[in-house]
Amino acid sequence: MTDIRSNLQFAGPLNRILMGLVFLAGGLVKLFVMQPAGLTKMLGSIGMPLPAVAAWVLIIAEIVSGSLIIANRYLEYAIWPPVVILLVAAFTFYPTKFADKLPLMLTQIGIHLVLTANALAIGAGLLEKRE
């Protein structure tokens, strides 16, 4: 029987790569599918100040942070934009858009908080050894 600890050596890098892909893919979707104009409109609808600037900051932050997390570079800095994005989305976007659907809103907030904790663990180096 295989010791579970021998399989865990892949868990940290896999977790980091998947987290990076979540942000890289999210940024690319915002850039090429939603497009900056659509994202600007969505951010404006929830009362975000300077929605056009916020849209570009969000797109660039997600693409750059996701790429750095995947590449395992500058993690102590690269995780902060996703942490801020996740917390802002959890406590501004979801309560605004899903206020009439409490279970969905609470689920989305919970998912964002778990991802935030995961990002902090990645940035702190708790999930894998660093060279």
C-alpha positions as CSV (number, residue, x, y, z in Angstrom):
1,M,0.0,0.0,0.0
2,T,1.3,3.5,-0.9
3,D,1.9,6.0,1.8
4,I,-0.3,9.0,1.2
5,R,2.5,11.4,2.0
6,S,4.4,10.2,-1.1
7,N,1.5,11.4,-3.2
8,L,1.3,14.7,-1.5
9,Q,4.6,16.0,-3.1
10,F,2.5,16.7,-6.2
11,A,-0.4,18.4,-4.3
12,G,1.4,21.7,-3.6
13,P,2.6,22.3,-7.2
14,L,-0.7,21.1,-8.7
15,N,-2.6,23.4,-6.3
16,R,-0.4,26.4,-7.3
17,I,-0.7,25.7,-11.0
18,L,-4.5,25.3,-10.8
19,M,-4.8,28.6,-8.8
20,G,-2.6,30.4,-11.3
21,L,-4.8,29.0,-14.2
22,V,-7.9,30.2,-12.5
23,F,-6.6,33.8,-12.5
24,L,-4.9,33.6,-15.9
25,A,-8.0,32.2,-17.5
26,G,-10.2,34.7,-15.7
27,G,-8.1,37.6,-17.0
28,L,-8.0,36.3,-20.6
29,V,-11.8,35.8,-20.5
30,K,-12.3,39.3,-19.3
31,L,-10.0,40.6,-22.1
32,F,-11.2,38.6,-25.0
33,V,-14.7,37.4,-24.2
34,M,-16.3,40.0,-21.9
35,Q,-14.0,42.6,-23.4
36,P,-12.9,45.7,-21.5
37,A,-16.1,47.6,-22.5
38,G,-18.3,44.9,-21.2
39,L,-16.4,44.6,-18.0
40,T,-16.5,48.4,-17.6
41,K,-20.3,48.3,-17.9
42,M,-20.6,45.5,-15.4
43,L,-18.3,47.2,-12.9
44,G,-20.2,50.5,-13.4
45,S,-23.5,48.7,-12.7
46,I,-22.3,47.7,-9.2
47,G,-21.1,51.2,-8.4
48,M,-17.3,50.7,-8.8
49,P,-15.6,54.1,-9.0
50,L,-13.7,54.7,-12.3
51,P,-15.0,51.5,-13.9
52,A,-12.9,51.8,-17.0
53,V,-9.7,52.1,-15.0
54,A,-10.8,49.3,-12.7
55,A,-11.5,47.0,-15.6
56,W,-8.0,47.4,-17.0
57,V,-6.4,47.0,-13.6
58,L,-8.5,43.9,-13.0
59,I,-7.6,42.3,-16.4
60,I,-3.8,43.1,-16.1
61,A,-3.7,42.0,-12.4
62,E,-5.3,38.6,-13.2
63,I,-3.2,37.9,-16.2
64,V,0.1,38.9,-14.6
65,S,-0.6,37.3,-11.2
66,G,-1.9,34.1,-12.7
67,S,1.2,33.8,-14.9
68,L,3.6,34.5,-12.0
69,I,1.8,31.9,-9.8
70,I,2.0,29.3,-12.5
71,A,5.7,30.1,-13.1
72,N,6.3,29.9,-9.3
73,R,7.9,33.3,-9.3
74,Y,7.6,36.2,-6.8
75,L,4.8,34.4,-5.0
76,E,5.0,36.5,-1.9
77,Y,4.0,39.4,-4.1
78,A,2.0,37.7,-6.9
79,I,-0.7,36.4,-4.6
80,W,-1.8,39.8,-3.2
81,P,-3.7,41.0,-6.3
82,P,-5.8,37.8,-6.3
83,V,-6.4,38.1,-2.6
84,V,-7.7,41.7,-3.0
85,I,-9.8,40.7,-6.1
86,L,-11.3,37.7,-4.3
87,L,-12.3,39.7,-1.2
88,V,-13.6,42.6,-3.2
89,A,-15.7,40.3,-5.4
90,A,-16.9,38.4,-2.3
91,F,-18.2,41.4,-0.5
92,T,-19.2,43.8,-3.3
93,F,-20.2,41.9,-6.5
94,Y,-21.9,38.9,-5.1
95,P,-24.1,40.6,-2.5
96,T,-25.1,43.2,-5.2
97,K,-25.9,40.7,-7.9
98,F,-27.3,37.8,-5.9
99,A,-29.0,39.5,-3.0
100,D,-32.3,37.9,-3.8
101,K,-30.7,34.4,-4.0
102,L,-29.2,34.0,-0.5
103,P,-28.0,30.4,-0.9
104,L,-26.1,31.2,-4.1
105,M,-24.7,34.4,-2.7
106,L,-23.4,32.6,0.5
107,T,-22.0,29.8,-1.6
108,Q,-20.1,32.2,-3.9
109,I,-18.8,34.2,-0.9
110,G,-17.6,31.0,0.8
111,I,-15.8,29.8,-2.4
112,H,-14.1,33.2,-2.6
113,L,-13.0,33.0,1.0
114,V,-11.6,29.5,0.5
115,L,-9.7,30.6,-2.6
116,T,-8.4,33.6,-0.6
117,A,-7.0,31.3,2.1
118,N,-5.5,29.1,-0.6
119,A,-3.8,32.0,-2.2
120,L,-2.4,33.2,1.1
121,A,-1.1,29.6,1.8
122,I,0.6,29.5,-1.7
123,G,2.2,32.9,-1.1
124,A,3.5,31.9,2.3
125,G,5.1,28.8,0.9
126,L,3.0,26.5,3.1
127,L,2.0,24.1,0.3
128,E,5.3,23.3,-1.3
129,K,9.0,23.6,-0.8
130,R,10.7,26.5,-2.6
131,E,14.2,26.5,-4.0
